[in-house]
């Protein structure tokens, strides 16, 4: 790589983020190929299946394996009536151009507001700041390449899982997948992400049951509207010790 | 919005980036719905159709209209044999989960290396820096919300068109669409974007014929490999007067 400075050019060796096609085989059929960063692939497969409505819980997974050669995930599931219906519907769907981060809408699973479990849960501002510092520490470690998003699963101030991916949706799916695989309920957890918050991200998080979503970037207007309606506490522009609370601010204790 | 500082909480009015579903109707049928920022919608529709292989040039568009109510674009095209084939193939395609920036691969149009037109074209480092400064100036103007990507079409040091969108692919499609609609060939132009460069972005740009792609973010390993093979000069981490040249560096004149 040639680095051009204002007054000189130097040559150096750069580290690039890997990008691989990863295929999810569902019950013997190729379901989808995802461009992603080759880490936490099982978490990605499981999180993807959950986020898209193909499974509703860990018990729906009858068998799960990873073929490193593909790489691909081989998943056998208990197909509920809903999932089967979804699967058929999608086969008939026209959704061209879903290449890597285009803003294409496909009929996903039904949106799901948060329930009674999260109705009284609060989170301390000090804990959010502490978790953010820890996540930034992890991100520093990984910041060789600059080209990735990350997402973290946090219990109060503690970071339980940290993922990164070239796709912001993938990074979040890895968190959802880890929570399912490890049996860690999201009901009382905080999810921190580096990515922008659009309405599909809010749908993904409320579906998974996470009551607090923190981003270092901005939310869209539609994301804030949905988060308000669905009971999610949406926090954006979390940088240093500052952050903005866009919805359900009652959940954030000021101490 | 509540802004939490280290030592106090203030309430303020924030400006959020708009996010709308925009439908492209192709020859009377609904082709796709794209989540996007409601600016330059005609450019987005045309750029999308080109990038996805439904049109090959401006002449393929027989009629083009915008229904502001939807909003949707109503496009009538001359369907070449290839486009018809593509259209049919996609109808039979399973591509679930293409919601907003997931890294899903769908069979797009054939990748297309740059041709003879761009084989001897060079660009001056000083012009790249000048164009970057101008693009940053535009971005400042628009930086009320923080939640958008942008892309610009540049002739040497001059910025001819500036677009922004919540999706990095959308911002680039708007540039491609503008170039087609305004009859500005991309063969000798530089495209500047804020977004990360993955392999589909490289495919989109070489297909459109742009020989130089500059990003303020990082490229992936696969993007660099493709750019090298397809003749594209790929520049990343363009910040201030520094930038890194990842492929086909012969095209960058050091003055």
Contacts between the chains, C-beta under 8 A, distances in Angstrom:
chain1	res1	chain2	res2	distance
A	1	B	244	5.1
A	1	B	245	6.7
A	1	B	246	5.6
A	2	B	244	7.0
A	2	B	245	4.3
A	2	B	249	4.9
A	2	B	252	7.5
A	3	B	242	6.6
A	3	B	243	7.5
A	3	B	244	5.1
A	3	B	245	7.8
A	4	B	125	5.4
A	4	B	241	7.9
A	4	B	242	6.4
A	4	B	243	5.2
A	4	B	244	7.5
A	4	B	245	6.7
A	4	B	252	7.2
A	4	B	254	7.6
A	5	B	241	6.9
A	5	B	242	5.4
A	6	B	129	7.9
A	6	B	240	7.8
A	6	B	241	3.9
A	6	B	242	7.2
A	9	B	254	5.9
A	14	B	244	6.6
A	14	B	246	7.5
A	16	B	218	7.3
A	16	B	219	6.6
A	16	B	220	6.1
A	16	B	221	4.1
A	16	B	224	6.1
A	17	B	218	6.4
A	17	B	220	5.2
A	17	B	221	6.8
A	18	B	220	7.0
A	18	B	221	5.4
A	18	B	222	7.7
A	19	B	198	5.7
A	19	B	199	6.3
A	19	B	220	3.8
A	19	B	221	6.3
A	19	B	222	4.3
A	19	B	223	7.0
A	20	B	222	7.7
A	21	B	105	6.0
A	30	B	94	7.9
A	31	B	94	6.9
A	31	B	96	7.0
A	32	B	94	7.4
A	32	B	95	7.0
A	32	B	96	6.1
A	32	B	97	6.2
A	32	B	104	6.2
A	33	B	104	7.2
A	33	B	105	4.6
A	34	B	102	7.0
A	34	B	103	5.1
A	34	B	104	6.1
A	34	B	105	7.4
A	35	B	103	3.7
A	35	B	104	7.5
A	35	B	105	5.9
A	35	B	198	6.5
A	35	B	199	7.4
A	35	B	200	7.4
A	36	B	103	5.6
A	48	B	97	6.7
A	51	B	97	7.4
A	52	B	96	5.7
A	52	B	97	4.6
A	86	B	96	7.8
A	90	B	94	5.8
A	90	B	95	7.8
A	90	B	96	4.4
A	91	B	94	5.4
A	93	B	94	7.8
A	93	B	95	7.5
A	93	B	96	7.6
A	94	B	30	7.8
A	94	B	31	6.7
A	94	B	32	7.3
A	94	B	90	5.8
A	94	B	91	5.4
A	94	B	93	7.8
A	95	B	32	6.8
A	95	B	90	7.8
A	95	B	93	7.5
A	95	B	95	4.8
A	95	B	96	7.8
A	95	B	98	5.1
A	95	B	106	7.3
A	96	B	31	7.0
A	96	B	32	6.1
A	96	B	52	5.7
A	96	B	86	7.8
A	96	B	90	4.4
A	96	B	93	7.5
A	96	B	95	7.7
A	96	B	106	6.0
A	96	B	108	7.9
A	97	B	32	6.2
A	97	B	48	6.6
A	97	B	51	7.4
A	97	B	52	4.5
A	97	B	98	8.0
A	97	B	106	6.4
A	97	B	108	6.9
A	98	B	95	5.0
A	98	B	97	8.0
A	98	B	98	3.0
A	98	B	102	7.5
A	98	B	104	4.2
A	98	B	105	7.7
A	98	B	106	4.8
A	99	B	104	7.1
A	99	B	105	6.2
A	99	B	106	6.0
A	99	B	108	5.6
A	99	B	169	7.4
A	99	B	200	4.3
A	100	B	103	5.0
A	100	B	104	7.4
A	100	B	105	7.3
A	100	B	169	7.1
A	100	B	198	5.2
A	100	B	199	7.6
A	100	B	200	4.1
A	100	B	201	7.4
A	101	B	101	4.1
A	101	B	102	7.5
A	101	B	103	6.6
A	101	B	167	6.4
A	101	B	168	6.0
A	101	B	169	5.5
A	101	B	195	8.0
A	101	B	198	7.5
A	101	B	200	7.9
A	102	B	34	7.0
A	102	B	98	7.3
A	102	B	101	7.6
A	102	B	167	6.2
A	102	B	169	4.2
A	102	B	170	6.9
A	103	B	34	5.0
A	103	B	35	3.7
A	103	B	36	5.5
A	103	B	100	5.1
A	103	B	101	6.7
A	103	B	165	7.9
A	103	B	166	6.7
A	103	B	167	4.0
A	103	B	169	7.3
A	103	B	170	5.8
A	104	B	32	6.1
A	104	B	33	7.2
A	104	B	34	6.1
A	104	B	35	7.6
A	104	B	98	4.2
A	104	B	99	7.1
A	104	B	100	7.5
A	105	B	21	6.0
A	105	B	33	4.6
A	105	B	34	7.3
A	105	B	35	5.9
A	105	B	98	7.7
A	105	B	99	6.1
A	105	B	100	7.4
A	106	B	95	7.2
A	106	B	96	6.0
A	106	B	97	6.3
A	106	B	98	4.8
A	106	B	99	6.0
A	108	B	96	7.9
A	108	B	97	6.9
A	108	B	99	5.6
A	125	B	4	5.4
A	129	B	6	7.9
A	145	B	218	5.8
A	146	B	217	6.8
A	146	B	218	4.2
A	146	B	237	6.8
A	147	B	196	5.2
A	147	B	197	8.0
A	147	B	217	6.4
A	147	B	218	3.1
A	147	B	219	6.8
A	147	B	220	6.0
A	165	B	103	7.9
A	166	B	103	6.7
A	166	B	196	6.8
A	166	B	198	6.0
A	166	B	220	6.0
A	167	B	101	6.4
A	167	B	102	6.1
A	167	B	103	4.0
A	168	B	101	6.0
A	169	B	99	7.4
A	169	B	100	7.0
A	169	B	101	5.5
A	169	B	102	4.2
A	169	B	103	7.4
A	170	B	102	6.9
A	170	B	103	5.8
A	195	B	101	8.0
A	196	B	147	5.2
A	196	B	166	6.9
A	197	B	147	7.9
A	198	B	19	5.7
A	198	B	35	6.5
A	198	B	100	5.2
A	198	B	101	7.5
A	198	B	166	6.0
A	199	B	19	6.3
A	199	B	35	7.4
A	199	B	100	7.7
A	200	B	35	7.4
A	200	B	99	4.3
A	200	B	100	4.1
A	200	B	101	8.0
A	201	B	100	7.3
A	217	B	146	6.9
A	217	B	147	6.4
A	218	B	16	7.4
A	218	B	17	6.5
A	218	B	145	5.8
A	218	B	146	4.1
A	218	B	147	3.1
A	219	B	16	6.6
A	219	B	147	6.8
A	220	B	16	6.1
A	220	B	17	5.2
A	220	B	18	7.0
A	220	B	19	3.8
A	220	B	147	6.0
A	220	B	166	6.0
A	221	B	16	4.1
A	221	B	17	6.8
A	221	B	18	5.4
A	221	B	19	6.3
A	222	B	18	7.7
A	222	B	19	4.3
A	222	B	20	7.7
A	223	B	19	7.0
A	224	B	16	6.1
A	237	B	146	6.9
A	240	B	6	7.8
A	241	B	4	7.9
A	241	B	5	6.9
A	241	B	6	3.9
A	242	B	3	6.6
A	242	B	4	6.4
A	242	B	5	5.4
A	242	B	6	7.2
A	243	B	3	7.6
A	243	B	4	5.2
A	244	B	1	5.2
A	244	B	2	7.0
A	244	B	3	5.1
A	244	B	4	7.5
A	244	B	14	6.7
A	245	B	1	6.7
A	245	B	2	4.3
A	245	B	3	7.8
A	245	B	4	6.7
A	246	B	1	5.6
A	246	B	14	7.5
A	249	B	2	4.9
A	252	B	2	7.5
A	252	B	4	7.2
A	254	B	4	7.6
A	254	B	9	6.0
